[in-house]
Amino acid sequence: MPSGYALDCNTPHRRKEFAADLIDTVVYGGLAHANPEKAAIFESWEQSGIMGLIWAEFFAYLRGFMDTLKYFRLLNSHVIGMADPPPAKK
């Protein structure tokens, strides 16, 4: 693992940073190979044997993200329903 990069998440603030760093590294370093620095970090994770943990965190984040999108879809449908109600039956 590159020097100065710690997988430490002891505080709630650091936990959010950790999740963001992990997602960026998996997406841009492991899946897209768009960022050489992140690709090196991802490769070091693969070699260290912690990929089970990495993928578990990644998919947990994605599940939470999908739940958020579903919630926004529900809110959007309610707003549209209130802004443009169906015509009253006569």
C-alpha positions as CSV (number, residue, x, y, z in Angstrom):
1,M,0.0,0.0,0.0
2,P,1.4,3.5,-0.8
3,S,3.0,5.2,2.1
4,G,0.7,7.7,4.0
5,Y,-2.5,5.9,3.0
6,A,-4.3,4.4,6.0
7,L,-7.4,2.3,6.1
8,D,-8.4,3.9,9.4
9,C,-11.9,5.1,10.1
10,N,-12.1,5.7,13.9
11,T,-14.3,8.8,13.8
12,P,-17.6,9.3,12.0
13,H,-16.0,12.1,9.9
14,R,-13.1,9.8,8.9
15,R,-15.6,7.0,8.2
16,K,-17.3,9.2,5.5
17,E,-13.9,10.1,4.1
18,F,-12.9,6.4,4.1
19,A,-16.1,5.5,2.2
20,A,-15.5,8.3,-0.4
21,D,-11.8,7.3,-0.8
22,L,-12.8,3.6,-1.2
23,I,-15.4,4.3,-3.8
24,D,-13.1,6.6,-5.8
25,T,-10.3,4.0,-5.7
26,V,-12.5,1.1,-6.7
27,V,-14.3,3.0,-9.5
28,Y,-11.4,5.1,-10.9
29,G,-8.5,2.8,-10.0
30,G,-9.9,-0.7,-10.2
31,L,-12.8,-0.6,-12.6
32,A,-12.1,2.2,-15.0
33,H,-8.2,2.3,-14.6
34,A,-8.6,6.1,-15.2
35,N,-6.3,7.2,-12.4
36,P,-2.8,5.6,-12.2
37,E,-2.4,6.6,-8.5
38,K,-5.7,5.0,-7.5
39,A,-4.9,2.0,-9.8
40,A,-1.7,1.4,-7.8
41,I,-3.7,1.6,-4.5
42,F,-6.3,-0.8,-5.8
43,E,-3.6,-3.2,-7.0
44,S,-1.9,-3.1,-3.6
45,W,-5.3,-4.0,-2.0
46,E,-5.6,-7.0,-4.4
47,Q,-2.2,-8.2,-3.4
48,S,-2.8,-7.7,0.3
49,G,-5.7,-10.1,0.5
50,I,-8.3,-7.6,1.8
51,M,-10.5,-7.5,-1.3
52,G,-13.4,-9.3,0.4
53,L,-13.6,-6.4,2.8
54,I,-13.2,-3.8,0.0
55,W,-16.0,-5.4,-2.1
56,A,-18.3,-5.7,0.9
57,E,-17.9,-2.0,1.7
58,F,-18.3,-1.1,-2.0
59,F,-21.5,-3.0,-2.4
60,A,-22.9,-1.8,0.9
61,Y,-22.3,1.8,-0.3
62,L,-24.0,1.0,-3.6
63,R,-27.0,-0.5,-1.8
64,G,-27.3,2.7,0.3
65,F,-27.0,4.8,-2.8
66,M,-29.8,2.8,-4.5
67,D,-32.0,3.2,-1.5
68,T,-31.4,7.0,-1.7
69,L,-32.3,7.0,-5.3
70,K,-35.5,5.1,-4.6
71,Y,-36.4,7.6,-1.9
72,F,-35.8,10.5,-4.3
73,R,-38.0,8.8,-6.9
74,L,-40.8,8.5,-4.3
75,L,-40.4,12.2,-3.3
76,N,-40.4,13.2,-6.9
77,S,-43.7,11.3,-7.6
78,H,-45.3,13.0,-4.6
79,V,-44.2,16.4,-5.7
80,I,-45.5,15.8,-9.2
81,G,-48.8,14.5,-7.8
82,M,-49.2,17.6,-5.7
83,A,-48.1,20.0,-8.4
84,D,-50.2,18.4,-11.2
85,P,-53.1,16.6,-9.6
86,P,-55.4,14.5,-11.7
87,P,-58.6,16.2,-12.8
88,A,-61.6,15.8,-10.5
89,K,-64.3,13.4,-11.6
90,K,-67.6,14.9,-12.4
